Amino acid sequence: MDTKEVEEYLTNFQKKDLPTLIHRPVQKFSEKKINAIIGPRRAGKTSFLFQIMRDMISQGRSKTNIIYLNFENARLFDIQFKEVSKVIEMHKRLFPSTRKPVIFIDEPQNVVMWEKAIRDLYDDGFQIFISGSSSKLLSKEIATPLRGRSLSVLLLPFSFAEFLSAKGYKVESNQSSDEMIKTLSLLDEYLEFGGYPEVVLEKDNDLKQKTLENYLDLTIYKDMVERHGIKDTLLVKWLIKSIMSSYTKEISINKIYSTLKSQGRKFSKDELYTLASMISDSFFAIYLPRFSYSIRKREPTGKAYLCDIGFARLIESSIDVGKKMENTIFLELTRRQEIGVELFYWKTQSEEVDFVLKRGTKVIQLIQVSKQGKDEKPKDREARALLKARKALDCQNLLIITQDEETTKEYEWYGIKENIKSIPLWKWLLQTEKIL
């Protein structure tokens, strides 16, 4: 460790102002756990660390009681895991007023045996936040060595509310017709290009497209091929493109296996399941299980959703508004998900409900997605599925999220009668409640 270089790094951090960023909702963090910020590449995890620091300072914490170690910084490149605690002591000598600092560590995987260094800091009673954008530091890499000591916080690309904030636009409670047109126009942009911060802030549509293509390549080559040492790159590409083409639909590994086998490809079904799990570990796709009270009967994949709806434009030849709405709603439900609440979809031979929310053994809400507009003939299919699921799952909290319809209407089907609320997508996305 070059002591002079490290001292310069620590001093420079204290001198520089923290960047001003788009403020994102902060979840409750634990002072007794290692807080690990996880999520897909380029979702803004490092920026989120800076936001937490700013919030702490605004609440009265001195900046000298914050230590930020970015192990991608050249000054910290040669630090060994045993020397991390020495860096903390060096900070205390440079800034004698320091009490028990909060420690933020970015890209810890660049330090060999990083988990041992973080465990030592944890055992010494420090509050710790860690994050990393590298494919070497994903959810399992954090959870496994720090099991029982860490609490993972998932950070996805911008929500619609964050997207509007980045655009400098505020939705008023009573919108004029022109304001409503503007809101819906921005929603169309969000559904088209998604919420990646770099994409949202880019004005040129061609560059937005190029950025999304670059993120896809990073997922394939960094998070999959390089990270796992996979030699069959074409198989990885094929599986990712297959999942992208089938987003919001059930992923059947058996069907994918049969298709590839018919083409003469030789590999096992277990290999496909492993690759599908790797894609989930990278957060590129997130799987929603089919509802069952029995954990053993749940499939390992289920329906697949993209971590950002912008990726859909890379494979879709036509715009499917309904699928874009459903994927966007899934991501928002994931952001709002409280501890103890599970998400599923429900399906029988004839009916399907897009989202089932369960707390403990009780189903607390059923949600359908409909691209039906208010001037169209009412669609009863979504309502019928909700009523059937209402009876099977004993849940009266029924909701249909539409493009622009807002009503509360009584539906009846085969003796099952219930009021079902409909709400426009833009309005639902801007609600602040975690579970509705």
Legacy VTK file of the C-alpha trace (Angstrom):
# vtk DataFile Version 3.0
C-alpha trace
ASCII
DATASET POLYDATA
POINTS 436 float
0.000 0.000 0.000
1.329 3.421 -1.002
0.567 5.460 2.132
0.979 8.821 0.409
-1.392 7.865 -2.414
-4.027 6.655 0.039
-3.739 9.826 2.130
-4.256 11.939 -0.998
-7.321 9.871 -1.893
-8.879 10.276 1.575
-8.119 14.005 1.670
-9.487 14.624 -1.836
-12.756 12.930 -0.987
-13.263 15.188 2.015
-12.467 18.323 -0.043
-14.765 17.567 -2.970
-18.495 18.238 -2.923
-20.700 15.209 -3.354
-22.459 15.198 -6.741
-26.054 16.411 -6.948
-28.148 13.604 -8.373
-31.715 12.552 -9.071
-33.064 11.695 -5.634
-34.314 8.139 -5.344
-36.524 6.702 -2.591
-34.355 5.386 0.214
-35.327 2.185 1.935
-34.696 1.598 5.598
-31.128 0.541 6.174
-29.820 -1.542 9.039
-27.154 -0.284 11.412
-26.541 -3.864 12.477
-26.104 -5.395 9.022
-23.857 -4.867 6.010
-26.085 -3.022 3.534
-25.424 -4.358 0.032
-26.767 -2.346 -2.914
-27.387 -4.831 -5.731
-29.038 -4.648 -9.137
-28.399 -4.646 -12.882
-25.469 -2.915 -14.512
-25.665 0.851 -14.976
-28.754 1.229 -12.793
-27.063 3.927 -10.671
-25.748 2.016 -7.656
-22.690 4.234 -7.103
-24.846 7.349 -7.428
-27.176 5.821 -4.858
-24.275 5.485 -2.415
-23.555 9.211 -2.836
-27.215 9.985 -2.207
-27.143 8.054 1.073
-24.061 10.047 2.085
-25.770 13.353 1.220
-28.840 12.354 3.223
-26.676 11.501 6.230
-24.890 14.865 6.024
-28.201 16.728 5.707
-29.317 14.968 8.894
-26.317 16.317 10.811
-23.536 13.781 10.264
-20.134 15.341 9.623
-18.560 14.365 6.312
-15.400 13.389 8.200
-17.508 10.632 9.760
-18.021 9.161 6.298
-15.351 7.104 4.545
-15.775 6.238 0.859
-13.426 3.639 -0.612
-13.711 3.116 -4.355
-11.419 0.234 -5.195
-11.477 1.122 -8.880
-9.585 4.311 -8.044
-5.922 4.020 -9.088
-4.711 5.225 -5.678
-6.309 2.207 -3.998
-5.391 -0.449 -6.553
-2.698 -2.287 -4.588
-4.442 -2.439 -1.199
-4.580 -5.900 0.378
-7.511 -7.090 2.484
-5.434 -6.869 5.680
-4.716 -3.196 4.930
-8.328 -2.002 4.709
-8.511 -1.540 8.487
-5.240 0.439 8.292
-6.903 2.790 5.794
-9.663 3.430 8.338
-7.048 4.235 10.994
-5.248 6.512 8.529
-8.480 8.450 7.993
-8.860 8.903 11.758
-5.331 10.295 12.004
-5.945 12.719 9.132
-9.250 13.848 10.630
-8.966 13.598 14.442
-12.569 14.700 15.000
-13.758 11.446 13.412
-15.835 9.278 15.710
-17.280 5.972 14.494
-17.403 6.553 10.721
-19.890 4.997 8.327
-17.956 3.108 5.682
-18.992 3.020 2.004
-17.132 0.552 -0.197
-17.484 0.544 -3.987
-16.174 -2.318 -6.145
-14.817 -4.348 -3.178
-14.265 -7.357 -5.430
-11.065 -5.692 -6.687
-9.506 -6.563 -3.324
-8.548 -10.229 -3.002
-10.474 -11.766 -0.059
-12.573 -8.595 0.184
-15.272 -10.411 2.136
-12.794 -11.121 4.967
-11.918 -7.412 5.197
-15.585 -6.421 5.322
-16.376 -9.080 7.923
-13.562 -7.701 10.112
-14.967 -4.166 9.831
-18.423 -5.513 10.624
-17.106 -7.339 13.682
-15.510 -4.061 14.830
-18.983 -2.465 14.882
-18.881 -0.249 11.780
-22.005 0.517 9.763
-21.148 -0.564 6.217
-22.570 -0.022 2.719
-21.151 -1.918 -0.251
-21.919 -1.982 -3.947
-20.327 -3.063 -7.185
-21.096 -2.862 -10.873
-18.694 -5.618 -11.849
-19.996 -8.984 -12.934
-17.883 -10.412 -10.089
-20.105 -8.801 -7.485
-23.718 -9.835 -8.001
-26.349 -10.949 -5.548
-24.993 -14.392 -4.720
-21.404 -13.165 -4.446
-22.545 -10.763 -1.739
-25.014 -13.011 0.027
-22.909 -16.187 0.235
-19.731 -14.992 2.008
-21.654 -12.519 4.153
-24.600 -14.750 4.985
-26.352 -13.613 8.136
-24.429 -10.347 8.172
-25.753 -8.600 5.046
-29.040 -7.038 3.969
-29.474 -6.677 0.191
-31.227 -3.661 -1.324
-32.273 -4.043 -4.968
-31.805 -0.960 -7.142
-33.489 -1.044 -10.555
-33.339 1.593 -13.312
-35.477 4.706 -12.797
-39.145 4.316 -11.932
-41.601 6.512 -13.854
-41.610 8.996 -10.969
-37.788 9.156 -11.037
-37.884 9.424 -14.832
-40.162 12.486 -14.574
-37.870 13.990 -11.938
-34.879 13.524 -14.261
-36.853 15.298 -16.980
-37.635 18.165 -14.593
-41.373 17.552 -14.913
-43.857 17.490 -12.042
-47.359 16.058 -12.376
-49.913 18.316 -10.735
-52.900 16.854 -8.873
-55.366 18.589 -11.216
-53.849 18.460 -14.676
-55.054 20.588 -17.565
-55.656 18.875 -20.893
-52.269 20.095 -22.163
-50.535 18.841 -19.024
-52.227 15.460 -19.401
-51.015 15.231 -22.996
-47.487 16.009 -21.796
-47.697 13.372 -19.029
-48.914 10.703 -21.445
-46.253 11.670 -23.983
-43.547 11.197 -21.341
-45.119 7.863 -20.352
-44.873 6.770 -24.006
-41.180 7.701 -23.988
-40.651 5.779 -20.746
-42.365 2.684 -22.177
-40.264 2.991 -25.329
-36.757 3.556 -23.948
-37.033 2.534 -20.286
-35.445 4.012 -17.187
-31.688 3.561 -17.357
-30.288 6.896 -16.078
-27.853 7.341 -18.973
-30.606 6.598 -21.504
-33.132 8.884 -19.812
-30.731 11.832 -19.840
-29.678 11.265 -23.467
-31.689 13.349 -25.982
-30.720 11.584 -29.189
-32.852 8.480 -29.868
-30.134 6.773 -31.914
-27.696 7.143 -29.012
-30.344 5.818 -26.616
-30.579 2.741 -28.845
-26.796 2.331 -28.998
-26.540 2.584 -25.213
-29.122 -0.167 -24.711
-27.307 -2.358 -27.236
-24.064 -1.796 -25.315
-25.740 -2.801 -22.035
-27.002 -5.990 -23.684
-23.492 -6.832 -24.898
-22.101 -6.227 -21.407
-24.653 -8.661 -19.980
-23.742 -11.332 -22.519
-19.972 -11.028 -22.426
-19.171 -9.689 -18.946
-21.937 -11.078 -16.741
-22.229 -14.415 -18.531
-19.355 -15.477 -20.808
-16.362 -13.968 -18.959
-17.697 -14.338 -15.444
-18.586 -18.017 -15.795
-15.964 -19.001 -18.369
-18.627 -20.108 -20.851
-17.257 -21.283 -24.186
-20.569 -21.624 -26.042
-21.219 -17.922 -26.602
-23.825 -18.605 -29.275
-25.928 -20.618 -26.813
-25.833 -17.769 -24.285
-26.873 -15.261 -26.967
-29.644 -17.547 -28.164
-31.068 -18.074 -24.676
-30.968 -14.361 -23.804
-32.632 -13.422 -27.098
-35.215 -16.169 -26.528
-36.061 -14.761 -23.076
-36.197 -11.236 -24.502
-38.591 -12.351 -27.238
-40.823 -14.039 -24.661
-40.836 -11.370 -21.963
-44.039 -11.358 -19.847
-44.591 -14.978 -20.985
-43.881 -18.306 -19.319
-40.372 -19.585 -19.959
-40.338 -23.326 -20.617
-36.864 -24.793 -20.394
-38.308 -28.066 -21.700
-39.530 -26.383 -24.897
-36.276 -24.499 -25.365
-34.355 -27.750 -24.860
-36.508 -29.592 -27.410
-36.116 -26.786 -29.962
-32.341 -26.718 -29.665
-32.110 -30.510 -29.626
-34.043 -30.646 -32.906
-31.370 -28.348 -34.369
-28.663 -30.825 -33.447
-27.256 -28.921 -30.442
-25.787 -31.203 -27.790
-26.074 -30.159 -24.143
-28.117 -31.184 -21.119
-31.332 -29.704 -19.808
-29.516 -28.952 -16.542
-27.098 -26.731 -18.483
-30.046 -24.672 -19.731
-31.450 -24.319 -16.229
-28.005 -23.199 -15.039
-27.755 -20.588 -17.805
-31.273 -19.334 -17.047
-30.246 -18.961 -13.399
-27.123 -17.020 -14.426
-29.268 -14.585 -16.414
-31.379 -14.058 -13.307
-28.255 -13.549 -11.153
-27.196 -10.711 -13.456
-30.669 -9.146 -12.996
-31.063 -8.870 -16.775
-34.258 -10.893 -16.462
-36.324 -11.490 -13.338
-38.558 -14.547 -13.059
-42.043 -14.466 -11.566
-43.188 -17.852 -10.199
-46.626 -19.318 -10.802
-48.797 -19.186 -7.689
-48.921 -22.269 -5.526
-49.274 -22.620 -1.792
-46.739 -25.460 -2.074
-43.157 -24.230 -2.509
-42.151 -27.587 -3.982
-44.590 -27.181 -6.895
-43.206 -23.810 -8.000
-41.172 -23.793 -11.204
-37.607 -22.395 -11.016
-38.344 -19.895 -13.806
-42.011 -19.027 -14.496
-42.767 -15.808 -16.404
-39.786 -13.680 -17.410
-39.612 -9.898 -17.153
-36.838 -7.615 -18.388
-35.009 -5.481 -15.815
-35.714 -2.497 -18.059
-38.427 -2.213 -20.695
-36.021 -0.387 -23.020
-34.490 -3.748 -23.976
-37.768 -4.748 -25.637
-37.151 -2.322 -28.491
-34.027 -4.302 -29.418
-36.053 -7.362 -30.428
-39.624 -6.243 -31.139
-40.679 -5.729 -34.736
-44.033 -4.322 -33.599
-45.066 -2.420 -30.498
-47.083 -4.446 -27.979
-48.352 -1.868 -25.511
-49.931 -4.479 -23.277
-46.641 -6.347 -22.784
-44.763 -3.099 -22.120
-47.368 -2.105 -19.548
-47.193 -5.483 -17.825
-43.373 -5.485 -17.643
-43.385 -1.911 -16.295
-45.964 -2.798 -13.636
-43.953 -5.845 -12.568
-40.850 -3.709 -12.047
-42.833 -1.167 -10.045
-44.345 -3.901 -7.874
-40.809 -5.196 -7.275
-39.669 -1.708 -6.194
-42.609 -1.373 -3.799
-42.355 -4.902 -2.437
-42.310 -4.982 1.327
-40.547 -7.567 3.461
-42.837 -10.573 3.799
-44.783 -9.888 0.587
-44.386 -12.324 -2.302
-45.284 -11.812 -5.974
-46.760 -14.463 -8.275
-49.003 -14.935 -11.280
-52.042 -17.216 -11.179
-53.144 -19.492 -13.979
-55.658 -22.209 -14.733
-56.404 -23.916 -18.041
-58.743 -21.094 -19.038
-57.866 -18.033 -16.933
-54.813 -16.064 -15.897
-54.239 -13.219 -13.448
-51.092 -11.206 -14.077
-50.072 -10.499 -10.476
-50.882 -12.074 -7.129
-49.579 -10.390 -3.967
-49.344 -12.625 -0.899
-48.334 -11.812 2.665
-47.769 -14.917 4.752
-50.554 -17.339 3.838
-53.015 -14.609 2.796
-53.439 -13.238 -0.726
-53.765 -9.452 -0.311
-54.258 -8.210 -3.882
-54.975 -9.410 -7.422
-53.928 -7.219 -10.367
-54.761 -7.451 -14.061
-53.218 -5.401 -16.857
-55.407 -4.203 -19.721
-54.553 -1.918 -22.636
-58.278 -1.190 -22.995
-59.060 2.480 -23.501
-62.053 4.286 -22.097
-63.642 4.692 -25.531
-63.418 0.980 -26.328
-66.035 -1.635 -25.613
-65.375 -2.864 -22.047
-63.326 -6.036 -21.901
-64.736 -8.552 -19.473
-61.968 -11.130 -19.865
-59.712 -9.505 -17.258
-62.628 -9.116 -14.859
-63.696 -12.755 -15.262
-60.195 -13.977 -14.437
-60.101 -11.728 -11.374
-63.467 -13.009 -10.173
-62.411 -16.619 -10.604
-59.145 -15.988 -8.755
-61.072 -14.032 -6.116
-63.041 -17.169 -5.310
-60.066 -19.550 -5.499
-57.701 -17.368 -3.461
-60.190 -15.644 -1.141
-59.156 -12.084 -1.999
-61.504 -9.147 -2.514
-58.852 -6.537 -3.351
-59.141 -6.550 -7.152
-57.514 -4.060 -9.515
-57.260 -3.556 -13.282
-54.518 -1.211 -14.525
-55.498 0.306 -17.869
-54.121 2.775 -20.383
-56.545 5.558 -19.508
-59.712 4.272 -17.823
-60.548 5.054 -14.191
-63.734 3.498 -12.821
-65.137 1.303 -10.107
-67.584 -1.184 -11.577
-69.471 -4.194 -10.253
-68.870 -7.374 -12.209
-70.680 -10.699 -11.896
-69.719 -14.065 -13.324
-71.223 -17.457 -12.459
-72.625 -16.163 -9.209
-69.407 -14.395 -8.167
-70.019 -10.674 -7.708
-67.451 -8.026 -6.787
-66.536 -4.378 -7.301
-63.390 -4.005 -9.391
-61.424 -0.784 -9.546
-59.691 0.359 -12.749
-56.881 2.928 -12.706
-54.760 4.448 -15.518
-51.169 3.266 -15.704
-49.633 6.740 -15.296
-51.625 7.370 -12.130
-50.835 3.995 -10.587
-47.126 4.401 -11.323
-47.084 7.710 -9.455
-48.797 6.415 -6.324
-46.444 6.316 -3.355
-47.831 3.411 -1.376
-45.664 0.293 -1.256
-48.519 -2.194 -1.397
-51.841 -0.971 -2.759
LINES 1 437
436 0 1 2 3 4 5 6 7 8 9 10 11 12 13 14 15 16 17 18 19 20 21 22 23 24 25 26 27 28 29 30 31 32 33 34 35 36 37 38 39 40 41 42 43 44 45 46 47 48 49 50 51 52 53 54 55 56 57 58 59 60 61 62 63 64 65 66 67 68 69 70 71 72 73 74 75 76 77 78 79 80 81 82 83 84 85 86 87 88 89 90 91 92 93 94 95 96 97 98 99 100 101 102 103 104 105 106 107 108 109 110 111 112 113 114 115 116 117 118 119 120 121 122 123 124 125 126 127 128 129 130 131 132 133 134 135 136 137 138 139 140 141 142 143 144 145 146 147 148 149 150 151 152 153 154 155 156 157 158 159 160 161 162 163 164 165 166 167 168 169 170 171 172 173 174 175 176 177 178 179 180 181 182 183 184 185 186 187 188 189 190 191 192 193 194 195 196 197 198 199 200 201 202 203 204 205 206 207 208 209 210 211 212 213 214 215 216 217 218 219 220 221 222 223 224 225 226 227 228 229 230 231 232 233 234 235 236 237 238 239 240 241 242 243 244 245 246 247 248 249 250 251 252 253 254 255 256 257 258 259 260 261 262 263 264 265 266 267 268 269 270 271 272 273 274 275 276 277 278 279 280 281 282 283 284 285 286 287 288 289 290 291 292 293 294 295 296 297 298 299 300 301 302 303 304 305 306 307 308 309 310 311 312 313 314 315 316 317 318 319 320 321 322 323 324 325 326 327 328 329 330 331 332 333 334 335 336 337 338 339 340 341 342 343 344 345 346 347 348 349 350 351 352 353 354 355 356 357 358 359 360 361 362 363 364 365 366 367 368 369 370 371 372 373 374 375 376 377 378 379 380 381 382 383 384 385 386 387 388 389 390 391 392 393 394 395 396 397 398 399 400 401 402 403 404 405 406 407 408 409 410 411 412 413 414 415 416 417 418 419 420 421 422 423 424 425 426 427 428 429 430 431 432 433 434 435
